[in-house]
């Protein structure tokens, strides 16, 4: 009985996580160079030579790698730019690996593409390895740990090519590679599909905002019945007003000391805690946890918070709790005739508002807007509180759809990470430390 248990542990099923750092049955560790025929890096044509740019050859950097496949270049260069620089063409269907900036990023190029010095191309021997499987292995925690251990440099940290070539790769038989790649790719396709739904819903919201702030809350088939007037901020329903924001909101006055109670225990929101363009409040901590010292503004669930830094980022939040915020933000409280807080929230995110806020930034040369400038911005005001609520309700429905899709995406990403961890075993310790030629 004891011998049988020992043998079972020594040869666990493929794709499982064995104990003690051993690999599943049929797996072995090879070096990346064992699966390739060539490695090379690229370069960047001189930006001082306009004749090198704007051609038909896709060219990319590591910053443009965002998914498993690279389907387009970051920019385009000319044949002359390719010939008279260190940029090199990578035939489609190979691996691009970040080795200078974005170290550890990896993608399969689905097009022939020229690469910058940030990337190293690995030309894959597809008789030995399934390319999607190899890309996923390089993304796995164990291999990423090795990449980090190989990274050198101070100002720009990178991984030398000789170290990249000897990167340890856990490798099962080819049928098992294809099975694992299929499972992971299925989840990744679901993530990509969710991304497309999110992008389409954001576009729908932009279109809906334009409609609502031009015609009011009327169906598309009735816009012809709405009488419009030309105003300083564009066409609006005839019965609406154009007002200055300062006439419709109260600005927070006086700051509080975050070192004192009750503010010490309150949640703090800074510009970095708000997702631009959506109003989503990201992970926050208390003033005590952050050891805050300088004065902050107090906000309540009656307020909308607007960041005055880089107004083009559209950092606006509608908190459901009492807390404190950065002095670089304004808590704004609607007052009659502006009666709906959510309407104010959506208004501050609108193109009508952002265009004016950004124009102040451009005139001053400083990426922020001050209180007086913010007060002077012209905004559309529906004639009744009921209209304000109808507009905010319609936009809230879209926001809830986006939030639901974001939660679905987060769940799929967590599933992908779990599967990646379970399907690709950790490297045996000896393979992590093996020297070149060892």
PyMOL commands that set and color helices and strands:
alter all, ss='L'
color gray80, all
select helices_A, chain A and resi 2-10+19-21+32-35+50-52+62-64+79-83+131-139+141-150+161-165+174-215+220-225+245-247+263-265+271-273+287-290+311-313+341-349+351-364+371-376+385-423+429-433
alter helices_A, ss='H'
color red, helices_A
select strands_A, chain A and resi 28-31+36-41+53-60+69-70+75-77+88-90+95-98+106-109+113-115+119-124+151-152+158-159+168-171+228-231+234-237+241-244+249-251+267-269+285-286+297-299+303-307+316-317+323-325+329-334+378-381
alter strands_A, ss='S'
color yellow, strands_A
deselect
rebuild
show_as cartoon
